[in-house]
Amino acid sequence: MLPIQYDNNLLSKKFTKPTKLSKSTKPNKSVNPIWSTLAVALTATLTLGVLGGCNSTNTESSNIQVGSGHGSESSGNPSPYAVGDLTQSELFDKHPYFAKGYDAFQLSQAQVAQVKSLSSDISLDVYFGAWCHDSQREVPRLLKAMSANANVAVALIALDIRKQEPQGRAASHGVKYTPTIIVKRNGKELGRIIERPKADLISDIVALVK
């Protein structure tokens, strides 16, 4: 066996710990600014989509608005949806999902009694959008409820996605949200139910006519 030989020069050397990277020498882990901008834009778009609903850029403090109408102006804009004055059957033929909502909604005996209590001088102007999820929910329910009292006239006025219709009534009455249900007595506005009722449609209408 050969004797083991040691390198004295190697043994005499001192070994030092590896030097940690300073902040200036660490790899750059920052996110590409283009991706950051896209992420912020996407987040903002999704937030607006969730919060926007079927309303305009303005906000309302209450779902029931009391007031009166104003003058008149004309406007007309093309729309892939029904726009203007409609009968119930025309609405259901054009947009069958309103008919499905109508059939699905059931009234209690108490609600039927409330609707029947409405006098014949009460009428409803319903501004809505066939494209609007709030309208798709509330308008069929309203029509089903009012079917219990044929003396209450219901005018269906469909708006395009810009909340306009050919006769300009939505603009002249300050309609900014869909649906907007204007409750009248002898043609005079008593109040409005905007987007969704505070309690339920029937209770809110009864409260406005008292």
C-alpha positions in Angstrom: 0.0 0.0 0.0 1.3 3.4 -0.9 1.4 6.0 1.9 -1.2 8.8 1.7 0.4 12.1 0.9 -1.2 15.4 2.0 -0.8 18.8 0.3 0.3 21.1 3.0 -0.5 24.2 0.9 -4.1 23.0 0.4 -4.5 22.3 4.1 -3.2 25.7 5.0 -5.8 27.6 2.9 -8.9 29.0 4.7 -12.2 28.4 3.1 -14.8 31.1 3.3 -18.6 31.0 3.1 -20.2 31.8 -0.2 -21.2 35.4 -0.4 -24.9 36.2 -0.4 -26.3 38.1 -3.3 -26.9 41.8 -2.6 -30.1 43.5 -3.7 -28.3 44.8 -6.8 -27.1 41.3 -7.8 -30.4 39.3 -7.1 -32.3 38.1 -10.2 -35.0 40.6 -11.3 -38.4 39.0 -10.3 -40.5 42.1 -11.2 -43.6 41.5 -13.3 -43.6 42.6 -16.8 -45.3 46.1 -16.8 -47.5 45.1 -19.8 -49.0 42.1 -18.0 -49.6 44.3 -14.9 -51.5 46.8 -17.0 -53.6 44.1 -18.6 -54.4 42.6 -15.2 -55.6 45.9 -13.8 -57.7 46.6 -16.9 -59.3 43.1 -16.8 -60.0 43.5 -13.0 -61.7 46.8 -13.6 -63.8 45.5 -16.5 -65.0 42.5 -14.5 -65.8 44.8 -11.5 -67.9 47.1 -13.7 -69.7 44.2 -15.3 -70.7 42.8 -11.9 -71.7 46.1 -10.4 -73.3 47.7 -13.4 -76.3 45.5 -13.7 -79.0 47.1 -16.0 -78.5 50.7 -14.9 -76.7 53.7 -16.3 -73.7 55.4 -14.8 -75.8 57.3 -12.3 -77.0 55.8 -9.0 -80.3 55.9 -7.1 -80.6 56.0 -3.4 -83.8 54.0 -3.3 -85.6 51.4 -5.3 -88.9 53.4 -4.9 -88.8 56.9 -6.4 -91.6 59.3 -5.9 -92.1 62.1 -8.4 -93.7 63.2 -11.6 -92.9 63.0 -15.3 -91.7 65.8 -17.6 -91.9 66.9 -21.2 -91.3 64.9 -24.4 -88.6 64.4 -27.0 -88.2 62.0 -29.9 -85.4 59.4 -30.4 -84.9 56.2 -32.3 -82.2 53.7 -32.2 -81.9 50.3 -33.8 -81.8 47.3 -31.5 -81.7 43.5 -31.9 -84.4 43.3 -29.2 -88.0 44.4 -29.2 -88.2 48.2 -28.9 -91.3 50.4 -28.4 -94.9 49.6 -27.4 -95.7 46.0 -27.0 -98.6 43.9 -26.0 -98.0 41.0 -23.6 -98.5 38.4 -26.4 -96.0 40.3 -28.7 -93.4 40.3 -25.9 -93.9 36.6 -25.3 -93.7 35.8 -29.0 -90.5 37.9 -29.5 -88.8 36.8 -26.3 -90.1 33.5 -25.0 -88.0 33.6 -21.8 -90.5 36.3 -20.5 -93.3 33.8 -21.0 -91.3 31.1 -19.1 -90.9 33.6 -16.2 -94.6 34.4 -16.3 -95.6 30.7 -16.1 -93.1 29.9 -13.3 -94.3 32.8 -11.0 -97.1 31.9 -8.6 -99.2 34.2 -6.5 -100.4 33.5 -3.0 -104.0 34.1 -2.1 -103.0 37.1 -0.1 -101.2 38.6 -3.1 -104.2 38.0 -5.3 -106.3 39.9 -2.8 -103.8 42.8 -2.8 -103.9 43.1 -6.5 -107.7 43.0 -6.6 -107.8 45.8 -4.1 -106.3 48.2 -6.7 -108.9 50.5 -8.2 -109.5 51.0 -12.0 -107.9 54.5 -11.9 -104.5 52.9 -11.3 -102.2 52.3 -14.3 -98.6 51.2 -14.8 -96.1 52.3 -17.4 -93.4 49.7 -17.6 -90.1 50.8 -19.1 -87.9 47.7 -19.5 -85.2 46.1 -21.7 -85.6 42.6 -23.2 -81.8 42.4 -22.9 -81.8 43.2 -19.1 -81.7 40.5 -16.5 -83.6 42.6 -14.0 -86.4 43.1 -16.5 -86.4 39.4 -17.4 -87.0 38.7 -13.7 -89.4 41.4 -12.7 -91.6 42.1 -15.8 -93.0 38.5 -16.0 -93.8 38.6 -12.3 -95.6 42.0 -12.7 -97.6 40.8 -15.6 -98.6 37.6 -13.8 -99.6 39.7 -10.7 -101.7 42.2 -12.7 -103.5 39.3 -14.5 -105.5 39.1 -11.2 -107.0 42.5 -11.9 -108.0 43.4 -15.5 -109.0 46.9 -14.4 -105.3 47.9 -14.0 -103.9 49.0 -17.3 -100.3 48.0 -18.0 -98.3 49.7 -20.8 -95.2 47.8 -21.8 -92.5 50.1 -23.3 -89.4 48.2 -24.4 -86.1 50.1 -24.6 -82.9 49.5 -26.5 -79.6 49.0 -24.8 -79.1 52.8 -24.6 -82.4 53.1 -22.7 -84.2 54.7 -25.6 -87.3 54.1 -27.8 -88.7 55.9 -30.9 -91.1 58.2 -29.1 -88.5 59.5 -26.6 -90.7 58.8 -23.5 -87.9 57.2 -21.5 -85.7 60.3 -22.0 -88.5 62.7 -21.3 -89.5 60.9 -18.1 -85.9 60.6 -16.9 -85.8 56.8 -17.1 -82.2 55.7 -16.5 -82.7 52.2 -15.1 -84.5 49.1 -16.3 -87.0 48.1 -15.4 -88.7 51.3 -14.2 -92.3 50.9 -13.3 -94.2 54.2 -13.1 -97.3 53.9 -11.0 -100.1 56.4 -11.9 -103.6 57.3 -10.7 -105.7 59.0 -13.4 -102.6 59.6 -15.4 -100.7 61.4 -12.6 -97.5 59.7 -11.4 -97.6 58.5 -7.8 -94.1 56.9 -7.7 -91.7 54.5 -9.3 -90.3 51.1 -8.7 -86.8 51.0 -10.1 -84.9 47.8 -11.1 -86.2 45.7 -8.3 -88.9 46.1 -5.5 -88.1 47.1 -2.0 -90.3 44.4 -0.6 -92.1 42.8 -3.5 -93.8 44.2 -6.6 -97.3 43.9 -5.3 -96.6 45.3 -1.8 -94.6 48.2 -3.3 -97.4 49.1 -5.7 -100.0 49.0 -2.9 -97.8 51.2 -0.8 -97.5 53.8 -3.5 -101.2 54.0 -4.2 -102.2 54.5 -0.6 
